[in-house]
Amino acid sequence: MDTLLFDFGGTLDSDGQPWIERFYRIYEESGVKAPRPRFDRAFYDSDDNLPQRFSLRGLSLEQTISLQVRCVLESLHTDNSGLADAITARFLAESRASFQRLRPVLERLRGRCRLGIVSNFYGNLDSVLESEGLRGLFSTVVDSGVLGVTKPDKRIFLRALDDLSASPAQAFMIGDSIPRDMRGAESLDMGHVLVGDLARPACCPRALRAASVADLESVLSMPEGQQPVRRRAPLRAGIIAAGDGARLKSSHPGTIKPLIPIRGRPLCHWVAAALHAAGVDDLTVLFNSRGRRAQESLAAAFPQLRWTFLEKDTASSWESFRLVAQTLAGSADDFLISTVDAIIPPAEVRRFAEESRRAQAPAALALTPFVDDEKPLWAGLDGRGRVTSLGMAPRDGATASGPAHVTCGLYYLTAATARAMPPAQAHGRLRDYLAALVRGGLTAGVVLSKTLDVDRPEDIRQAEDFVAAFRN
């Protein structure tokens, strides 16, 4: 059974509007014309100090809001009990309209999921929910004012998950605040839904979006009687293009490897186009210090893609791979990485992405039976599609179930795998790291059709004939 954790203020009492924004609007419409900076200071002073100024235990939502409003008016030197009552009544009416609208959704969700609340509140959220007839919908309520820990600290989320006997992998956090709700969920690798204006930027590619909690069932793909489905974020990818291409200098003096033309199109364009055809719209590319023209070329040729360009003269293929992987892991759950000299049909790149995700392994290697590399890395597969061995000779990849294959410069990793990578000095070559991954026993292998590796002048003619079949 899945678990849904909700923020309270701004999420359940409105469609993504923080209290300060709702209050400011109501104060202005009620005739209180304080400059915004002055109002903000008064609001935060009241909000931060309310539990110290008053005994809030057991107070209802109406009583709590009334105290908050009176403190703000006092700070603004507008101490008017009639005005305080009017502002309190308006805020309360808006909140109750939201509760009434969301109650049927919450009741349906409660029939299928464990529900909890995780809120930065004053220490009396239990009684606030009770006063509005909402407490019975939630199996746990974790109030920062009681626990002594505020979002986005992991501990407040973990307390709610522990109360519900759930793990982060089983849960979604639903809230309106990126720094408190979304970042807290991200720190635990928990699914999260950002509530509110769909036009504002999301926190990360993984986040789901909902204009209102009323839309949550459709956002989580929850037809009647079914559990939430964790939707995959769009796949991101990286390209390693930091090598010198020393063996191509004789045929293309003064041209860096990523810009070597294949049928009139730079090599790096072929790789980017194949990844884009596989569904990738966000690319991170590592160049060395001589790669500025290649950056400009890619950005001009693919204006529809989002680009992150890294620039570093790395010491090894492993250091380059590690840098790209850890950069991607900062904002993606999983991703592809391709070398810039790997020519793979776009349909095969897409198939690799789909099968790698479906395998649910921490890492996957693209393999091919076509040997085109001077120093191929041979791989053996078992009957479950797991890579069992990597080595320099065909016999290293031999298996009882069939012939060996070789790696072809395309990889899949989860963010957790990338974050667990050893330091750059741990390996001298990428193949040493890959061998260590395989020894862990959890690396999938996806066998592709023919692929090419462009390393030598004689590879270019072969590549030009090869890409003629899938040029786009």
N, C-alpha and C positions, 0 to 999 in steps of 0.2 A: 504493500500500500504506500502511495506517495504522501508526502507531507507538504503543506503549504503554510508558510510563515508570513504574517502580514504586519506591516507598519500600521500605526493607528492614525495620528494626525496627518492630514494631507492625502491619505490613502483610502481610509474607510469613511471619513467624514467629508470628503470632497474628492473631485477627480483630479488629484495631483496638485492642488493648490496648497502651499504651506500656510500655516496659521498667520505668519506675519503679513503675507500678501492679502489674505482674506480680511484680516483685521484692518489693515491700512485702507482698503477700499470702503469698508463699513464706516470707519471713523470719518473719512472724507465725506461720504454721502450723508453722514449725520451732522455735518457742519464743523468738525474738528479739522482745522486747516494748519496742521503742523508741517514744517519742512521735513522731507523724507529722512534726512540724516538724524534730525532730532527725534522723530517718531521711532526710528529704528533703535536708537539708544534707549528710549523709554521702554520699548517693548522687550528688548533683551535684558534690561535691568529687572523688569518684572518677571520675565520667564526664568531667568537664572536664579533669582532669589526668593521665588514664591514659597518653596518648601521651608526656607529658613524664617520667613516672616509669619507664616501661619501654620497651624496644625491641620494638615490636609487629610489625615487618615479618615476614611469613611465618607468623604465628601463626594457629592454627585458631580456630574459634568456641569450642570447649571451653576452650582455653588463655586466650583473651581474657576469657571469662566468669569463669573461675577467678580471674584477676587482679582483675577488677572486684569480685567478691564479697569477696575477701580485704581489699581496701582499705576497703570499707564496714564490714566487721566490725572492722577495726582502728580506724576512726573511732568506732565505737560501743563500743570497749573490750571487744569480745567476740572475742578472737583465738583461734579454735578451728579447727584444721585439719580435724577431722572434720566439724564443722558446715559449713565452707566447701565441702567436697567434696559434702555432701548437698544444699546449696542449689544448687550448680552443676549437679549431676546432675538435679535436678528442673526447673530452668529449661531445661536442654539437652533433656530428654525432651519437654517441652511444645513447644519450638521444632521439634524433629524430627518430632513428630506433625503439626504444621502443614505442614511441608515435604512430608511424605509425602502428605498429603491434597491439597495444591495442585499437586503435580508433574504429574499428568495434565492439569490445566487449563492450566498453563504450557506444557506440551509441545504441546497443541492450538493454543494462541495463537501459539506460535513458528512453527507451520506456516503461519500466515496473516498475521502481523504481525512487525515489527521490535520486539524487546524490549530494554529497557535498565533500569538501576537508577540512581536519583539519591538519594544518602543522605548525611545528616550522620553520618559515622562516624569511626573513629579513624585511618584511613590504611591499614588492612589488610583492607578488605572483600573484595578479590580473593581473598586466601588463605582468608578465612572461608567464602566461597562455594565455593571449591575443596574445602575440607575436608568440606563437606556435599553435594558432588556436584551443586551448582547452577550453577556458573560457566558451563557450556556452554550453558545456556538463554538467556543474555543476550549480546547483541552488543556492549554497552558497559556498563561499571560506572564511574560517576562518584562518587568518594568525596571528601567535603569535606576530609578529612584529607590527601588528596594534592593536591587542586586549590587549597586555601587559601581557598575561598569556601563559605559555608554557605547552605542554604535559609533564607529564600525569595528570596535574591539571584537575579536573572534569569540571571546568568552561569553558574551551575551547571546550570540547565536547558538553556541555549543550548549548552553544551559537549556535553551528551548528544545533543541534536538534531543538532548538527553532526557528531558521530561517526556518526550514523545517516542522514545526508543527508536529514533531514526538517525540515519547517517546523512552527511551533506549530499551524498550522491542520490539520495531518495527525495531531496527537498528542493523547493523553490522559495525564494524570498520575493515578496511582492511589496514594492514601496515606491515612493515618489522622489526620494533623495538619492542622488548619485553618490555624494561623499559618504553618507551614512548607510543607506540600505544596500546599494549596488556594490560599493567597494567592500563592504563587510562580507557579502555573499561571494564575491570574487575571491577573497582571501581564503575561502574554504572550498573553492571550486564548486560552488553550489549554483544551480540554475537560478536565474533571477529575471523578474519582469518589472520594467520601469513603467510606472503609471503616470499619465498626464499628457501634455501637449505632444503629439506625435511629430511635430516639426522641430522640436529641440533635439540637439545631438544626443545620441545614446552614449552610454558609458563605455561600451566595448562591442565588438562584432557579435559576441555571444548573446547579448541581452535580447530578450523578447520585449515587445512594446504593446501597451494597452492604453487606450484613452481613458478607460475607467475599469475598476474592478468588475463592473457589469459585463465587460467583454472578456473576462478571464477564461471562461470555458472554451470559447472559440480560439483564443490565443494559444491555449495549452492543448488544443485539439482533443477536447473531451466530450464526445457525443454521450448521450444518456447511457449510463451503466459502464462507461469505460474510464480507465485511469488516465492521468495526464501523460502526454507523450513529449519527451524532451527533444525539441527540434534542434537540428544541427545548424550551426551558424555557417554562412557561406565560407568555402574553403579559401584560405590564403596560401601564398607560396613565396618561395625565395629562389634566387638564381645566384650561383657562385661564379663570378666573372673576374676574379682577382689574380688569375695566373698570368704569366708572361707570354705563353704561346711561343716558346723559343724555337720549336721545330717548324713553325710557319713563317719565321722571319725571312728565310731565304726566298720564299715565293712572294711574300707580301711585305717588303721592307717598309718600315714606318707606319704600318697599320697594326693596331692592337687586336688581339684575338677576337674580342666580341664584335668587332666591326669588319672582320673578314667576310667578303661578299659570297653568298651562295645563291646563284641565279639572280644576281643583282640586289639581293636583300641581305643586310648584315646578319651574321650568325646569331647574335643575341635576339634579333627580331623573330627568328624561327622558334626559338625556345619560348619567348614571351607569348607568341601567337598560339602555340600548342597549349600552354597553361591557361590562357584566356578561353580557348575553345573547350577546355575541361571544366569551366565554370569559375575560374579564378578572376576576381576583379581588383585584387589588392596584392601588389607585388613588392617585395623587398629585394634589392639587388646590391651585391657587394662588388665594388670595383677597386682596383689599386689606384695609386695616386695619378696614374696616366689615363684614367677612365672618364674624364669629364665629357669628352665629345660623345662617348657612348651613352652617358646619362641623357644628354640633350637629344640624342637620336631616338632613344626609346620614348622619352616624354612627348616628343613631337609626333612620332608614329602611332602612339597609342594614347591619345588624350582622354579616352574614356576610362582608363585604368587609374587607380590610386597608386602612387609610387613612393617608396621610401628608398633613398639611395644611401648606401654606406660607403665610406672611402677609407681603406686601410691597406698598407703593404704588409700582408700577413706572412708569417714564416713557413706555413705549411698548409696543405689541403685540409687537415684536421682543424687548424685554427680558423680557417675561413668558414668551414661548415659549422663549427661551434658558434661563431659570431652571428651568422645568419639565423641559426636555429634559436639561439637565446633571444635575439631581437624579436623574432616572430612569437616566441612563447610569452612575451610580455603583453600580447593583445589577442592571441588566438588559442583556441583549445587544441587544435591540431593543424597540420600544414604539410605542404609538399616542398621539397628542395630539389632543384635540378642544377647540374653543372651546365655551363654555358656551351659546352661542345657536344651535348647529348642531343642528337636529332632523333626524335620519336614522333610517330604519326599522332596527330591530335586526338583521334579516336582512342588510341591506346593510352594516352595520358589520362583521358577521362576514365577509361576502364580501370586503370591503376588506382586513381583516386577513389572510385566507388568501391572497388574490392578491398582496398586497404582499410577504409572506414568500416566496411561490413565485417572485416576480420576482427575488429575490436582488439587489436594487438597494440602494444606500446610503440612499435616501429614496424615498417615494412620496406622491403627492397624490391625494386623493379628488376626483373631478370629476363634474359633473352637467350635463345639457343644459338643466335648468330654471333660468332666471335669476330670482333673487329678491332680489338684493342691489342697493342703490343704486349702489355702486361695484364692480361685479364685476371679478374678475381672470380674464381670458380665457386659456385654455391651448390650445395646439396639440399634437397627438399624431402620432407617426409610426406606421408599420405594425407596429413591434415593441412598441408600448405605452409608448414613452418620451416624456416631455414635451419638446417642442422649443422652446416659446416661452411666455412669460407677458407679458400686457400689458393696458392699460386699455381697448382697443377690440376689437370682434369680429374685425377684420381681423388683429389681432396673433396670434390663435389659429387663423387659417384654415390649412387644410392641403389638399393635393390629395386626400387620402383620405377626407375627410368634414368635417362641420361642427365648429365650435369648441365647447368646453365651458368651464365656469367652475369655479373652486375652491369648495369648500363647507365648509371649516372642520374637516376631518379629515385627519390627517397620520400618516405612518409614518416612523420614523427608526431607524437602527442606532446603537448606543452609540458606535461609532467616528466616525460623522458628528457626533454631538452633542459629543464631546470635541474635535473639530476646529473648532468654531464660533468665529468671531471675537469680540472683546470686545463688551460691550453698546453701547458708543458707535460701533461700526462701522456700524450701520444705524439709521434713524429709524423704520422700519416693518417689520412682518413680511414684507410682500410684497417688500420690497427684498432680504431674505435669501433668500426663495424664488426670486426671479429669479436670484440669484447661484448657487444650487444648480442650477437648470435650465441655466444657461450651462456648468456643468461636464459636462453631457451624460449624467448617470447617474441621473436622476430618473424613476421610473416613474409612470404615470398609470393610475388605475383608475376607469372610468366607472360611476357609480351611477345609480339611477333618480332620481326626484324627491326633493329635499331642501329644507329651509326654513331661513331665517336670521331669527331673531326679534330685530329691532332697533327697530321702530317700533310704536306702539299698534295700527295696522291689521294688523300681522303676527300678532297674538295670535289673532284670530278664525280666520284661515286655518290657524294652527298647531293650534288646537283641533279643527277639522274633520280635519286631516291625521293627528293622533295617534290619533284615534278608531279607526283601522283596526289599530293595533298596540299599544294600551295593554296593559300587563302589570302 
